[in-house]
Amino acid sequence: MRLHAILISALIILSPISSFADISLGEPVQLQTPEGKFTMPSFSPDSRFIAFSRTDFNGLYTSDWQGNFATVAEAPMAGWRYSWAPDGHNLAYRARYGDTPALAGMVASPDGKTQTQVTDWQNDLFPPQWGKDGITFKAGDDLMTVDDSGQVKCVKSLSDGRGIVSRVAAASAALFANYLIGASTAAFAALIPASSGKSSGKDIITNANNEVWTIDENGDMKKLLDVKDESGFFSPQTSPAGDAVAAQGLSGKLYVANMTGGQYVDLGKGQNPAWSPDGRYLIYEVASDNGHDITSSDLWITSRDGLWKKQLTSGSGLKRYPSWSPDGRTLAYEINGKIYYAPIEQR
């Protein structure tokens, strides 16, 4: 079939990326989806599926290479910043309870037939980050890590034990007592997940001032980005090796910061970065707007040091939310609410 032919040809023609001069995107092919508009595609780490969400983020779906799509979940917030398991066998997401603000962490198989609730219902549960140690959620002033059955692995307090999960822990000391890690700091406002299944054991945190920090397994924190005249950052994405973070500034510029902190590269205008599997490159959006809506958006590729850049797409249509396949040879992205994939070609 056409979909198979394009994927196989990409595998044949491509060797590991060596330079930007001869890189281009091949003909895009539309992914089979249900009726509607979709966004945020993401390859599973085992390359079997592409997951995607509705543009209102109230649904999460997958499609395989044969064009078979499945509904993972249809619930408010289910499609916002979901996370693949490192082996690609499950996804973590959140579901809202009716019209209430309460959210619960969920784990589902790619076909949606197996569903497990892995957290209690909470009013301030942030998106999941699935790494090698389990699934981490920010809840209240705590970071809680659970396995795919909901067993608590660790709770890190960001406010000396005053968070919601820590208060639950106090009531269930026998279950939690050995897993609390205190850290003397103000409460953080949001946990933004790193790239799917590529955690290095460090959590990436943005605080109420939109600053980017890491917190390691010992609860130690370090500020990653400090850029003059940049008022804050959002949507940081961790490199596959866990040695760097790409984050968009509130100014619209894109930065790459060393995980040790203090050093960064200004990549210029950009958003929604996707790391190559070897961590050497990023594909990202460069968009323009009229003050209210995005009027144009194309995909660019850059080296992580910013010394090479190249525009990959042009023409009509808003090209957004790129996702690099695990073998580095295929790109999935959104065009005007439809999901496409295309081979990354070398000439």
C-alpha positions in Angstrom: 0.0 0.0 0.0 1.1 3.6 -0.6 1.7 4.3 3.1 3.9 1.2 3.4 5.8 2.1 0.2 6.7 5.5 1.4 7.9 4.3 4.7 10.0 1.5 3.1 11.5 3.9 0.6 12.5 6.2 3.4 14.2 3.4 5.2 16.2 2.5 2.1 17.3 5.9 1.0 18.3 7.3 4.3 21.5 7.0 6.3 22.1 8.9 9.5 21.8 12.6 9.0 25.2 14.1 8.3 24.5 17.7 7.1 21.7 20.1 6.5 22.6 21.0 2.9 20.9 17.9 1.4 18.0 17.4 3.8 14.4 17.9 2.7 10.9 16.5 3.5 9.4 14.1 1.0 5.7 14.1 -0.1 3.4 14.2 3.0 0.8 11.5 3.4 -2.4 12.1 5.4 -2.8 9.8 8.3 -6.1 7.9 8.7 -8.1 9.5 11.5 -11.7 9.8 12.7 -13.8 12.7 11.4 -12.7 16.0 12.9 -9.7 18.2 13.4 -6.6 16.9 15.2 -3.2 18.1 16.5 -0.1 17.1 18.5 1.0 13.9 16.8 3.6 11.8 18.5 5.3 8.6 17.4 5.3 5.7 19.9 8.9 4.9 21.0 8.6 1.5 19.3 7.4 3.2 16.0 4.2 1.1 15.9 1.8 4.0 16.3 1.2 7.7 15.9 -0.9 9.2 18.7 -2.8 12.5 18.2 -5.4 14.6 20.0 -8.4 16.6 19.0 -7.8 20.3 18.5 -9.9 20.9 21.6 -7.8 18.3 23.5 -10.9 16.4 24.5 -9.9 13.2 22.8 -6.8 11.0 22.4 -6.4 8.6 19.4 -3.8 6.4 17.7 -3.3 5.1 14.2 -1.0 2.3 12.9 0.8 2.0 9.6 -2.1 0.0 8.1 -4.4 2.9 8.6 -6.3 1.4 11.5 -7.1 4.1 14.1 -8.4 3.7 17.6 -9.9 5.8 20.3 -7.7 5.8 23.4 -10.0 8.2 25.4 -12.7 10.7 24.8 -12.7 12.9 27.8 -11.9 16.6 28.7 -8.2 17.2 28.7 -7.3 13.6 27.6 -5.3 14.9 24.6 -3.4 17.7 26.3 0.3 16.7 26.8 -0.2 13.0 27.0 3.0 10.8 27.3 4.1 7.5 25.8 5.6 4.7 27.9 9.3 4.2 27.1 8.5 0.8 25.5 5.5 2.2 23.5 3.0 -0.2 25.0 0.9 2.3 26.8 0.1 6.0 27.1 -0.5 8.2 30.2 -3.0 11.0 30.1 -5.5 12.8 32.3 -9.3 12.7 32.4 -11.6 15.3 33.9 -14.5 14.1 36.0 -17.6 15.6 34.3 -17.9 19.3 34.6 -15.8 19.4 37.8 -12.2 20.6 38.0 -11.2 17.2 39.3 -8.6 15.3 37.1 -7.3 11.7 37.4 -4.2 10.2 35.9 -4.9 7.3 33.5 -2.9 4.7 31.7 -4.3 3.1 28.5 -3.2 0.7 25.8 -2.8 2.2 22.3 -6.1 0.6 21.3 -7.9 2.0 24.3 -9.2 -1.4 25.4 -7.2 -1.5 28.6 -7.7 1.5 31.0 -6.2 1.9 34.5 -6.7 4.9 36.8 -3.3 5.5 38.4 -4.1 8.6 40.7 -6.9 9.8 42.8 -9.2 12.6 41.5 -7.5 16.0 42.2 -8.2 19.6 41.3 -4.6 20.5 40.4 -3.2 17.5 38.7 -0.8 18.5 35.9 0.2 16.6 32.7 2.1 13.3 33.0 5.8 12.7 32.3 6.6 9.1 31.7 10.3 8.2 32.3 12.4 5.3 33.2 11.3 5.4 36.9 7.5 5.6 36.2 4.9 8.3 35.5 5.3 11.6 37.3 2.5 14.0 37.9 2.6 17.3 39.7 -0.2 17.5 42.3 -0.5 20.4 44.6 3.1 21.2 45.8 4.3 17.7 45.2 5.7 15.5 42.4 4.2 12.0 42.6 5.7 9.1 40.6 3.6 6.0 40.1 3.9 2.8 38.0 1.4 1.8 35.3 -0.8 0.1 37.9 -1.0 3.1 40.2 1.5 1.9 42.8 3.3 5.0 44.3 7.0 4.9 43.7 8.0 8.3 45.1 6.7 11.6 46.3 8.9 14.7 46.2 7.7 17.6 48.2 8.4 21.1 46.7 7.1 22.9 49.8 8.5 21.0 52.8 5.6 18.5 52.9 2.7 21.0 52.7 1.4 19.9 49.3 -1.8 18.0 48.7 -0.2 14.6 48.1 1.9 15.1 51.2 -1.2 15.7 53.2 -2.6 12.4 51.8 0.7 10.8 52.7 0.4 12.0 56.3 -3.0 10.2 56.5 -1.5 7.0 55.0 1.9 7.0 56.6 2.4 3.2 56.3 2.1 3.5 52.5 4.0 6.7 51.9 6.4 7.4 54.7 9.5 5.9 53.1 9.0 7.9 49.8 8.8 11.5 50.9 11.7 13.8 49.8 11.6 17.4 51.1 12.9 20.4 49.2 13.1 24.0 50.6 11.5 26.1 47.9 8.4 28.0 47.0 5.6 25.9 45.4 5.9 25.4 41.7 3.0 26.2 39.4 3.3 23.7 36.6 5.0 20.6 35.4 5.5 20.4 31.6 6.4 16.9 30.4 9.7 16.2 28.7 9.8 14.4 25.4 7.9 11.2 25.4 9.7 8.3 27.2 13.1 10.0 27.2 13.5 11.0 30.8 16.9 11.1 32.4 15.6 10.9 35.9 15.3 14.6 36.2 12.0 16.4 36.3 11.6 19.7 34.3 9.7 22.3 36.2 8.3 25.7 35.4 7.4 27.9 38.4 4.9 30.7 38.8 7.3 33.1 37.2 7.7 30.8 34.2 11.3 30.0 35.1 12.7 26.6 34.0 14.2 24.4 36.7 15.2 20.8 37.2 14.7 18.7 40.2 16.7 15.5 40.5 16.1 12.2 42.4 17.4 13.8 45.6 15.1 16.8 45.4 17.9 19.1 44.5 16.9 22.0 42.1 18.8 24.0 39.6 17.7 26.9 37.4 18.3 26.1 33.7 17.6 29.3 31.8 18.4 32.9 32.7 18.2 35.1 29.7 18.4 38.9 29.8 15.1 40.6 28.7 13.3 37.2 28.5 10.4 37.3 30.9 9.8 33.5 31.0 9.6 30.2 29.2 7.2 27.4 28.5 6.9 23.9 27.0 10.5 22.8 27.7 11.5 19.5 25.9 14.3 17.3 27.2 16.9 15.9 24.8 16.9 12.1 24.4 20.2 11.8 26.4 18.8 14.1 29.1 21.7 16.5 28.7 19.8 19.6 27.4 16.4 21.2 27.2 14.8 23.2 24.4 12.3 25.8 25.6 10.3 28.6 24.0 10.6 32.0 25.6 7.6 34.2 26.1 9.2 36.5 23.5 8.7 33.9 20.8 12.4 32.9 20.7 13.6 29.3 21.1 16.5 28.4 23.3 18.6 25.3 24.1 20.1 25.1 27.6 22.6 22.7 29.0 21.1 20.6 31.7 23.8 21.7 34.1 22.5 25.3 33.8 24.2 28.6 33.0 24.9 28.0 29.2 22.3 28.4 26.5 22.0 28.9 22.7 19.5 31.5 21.2 18.0 29.8 18.1 15.9 32.8 17.2 12.1 32.7 16.5 10.5 29.3 17.0 8.2 27.1 19.0 7.1 23.5 19.6 10.6 21.9 19.2 11.1 18.2 18.5 14.5 16.6 19.2 16.1 14.2 16.7 16.6 10.7 18.2 20.4 11.3 18.4 19.9 14.7 20.1 21.9 16.6 17.5 19.1 18.5 15.8 15.7 20.0 16.3 12.7 20.5 14.0 10.4 23.3 15.1 7.8 25.8 14.0 8.3 29.4 12.9 4.9 31.1 12.9 3.5 34.5 12.3 0.3 36.0 13.7 -2.0 39.0 13.5 -2.1 39.5 17.2 -5.0 37.1 17.6 -4.6 34.1 15.3 -1.6 32.3 13.7 -1.6 33.4 10.0 1.3 31.3 8.8 3.5 28.5 10.1 6.3 26.4 8.6 8.8 23.8 9.9 12.5 24.4 10.2 15.5 22.2 11.1 18.5 23.4 13.1 21.6 22.0 14.8 21.4 22.2 18.6 24.2 24.8 18.5 22.2 27.0 16.0 25.1 27.1 13.5 22.9 25.5 10.8 19.3 26.2 10.0 17.1 25.3 7.0 13.4 25.8 6.2 11.7 22.5 5.5 8.2 23.5 4.4 6.6 26.3 2.5 3.3 27.2 0.8 -0.2 27.4 2.2 -1.4 25.6 5.3 -0.3 25.9 9.0 2.4 23.3 9.6 2.6 22.6 13.4 3.6 20.3 16.2 6.4 18.2 14.5 7.3 14.7 15.9 10.4 12.8 14.9 10.2 9.1 14.4 12.5 7.0 16.7 14.7 6.0 13.7 15.0 9.7 12.7 13.7 9.0 9.2 10.1 10.2 9.3 8.3 13.3 10.5 4.7 13.6 11.7 3.0 16.9 11.9 -0.3 18.8 11.7 -1.5 20.7 8.7 -4.7 22.7 9.3 -6.2 20.2 11.7 -5.1 17.0 9.7 -2.2 14.7 10.6 0.4 14.0 8.0 3.8 12.1 7.9 6.6 12.5 5.5 10.0 10.9 5.0 13.1 13.0 5.8 15.2 12.7 2.7 18.8 13.1 1.8 20.1 13.9 -1.6 
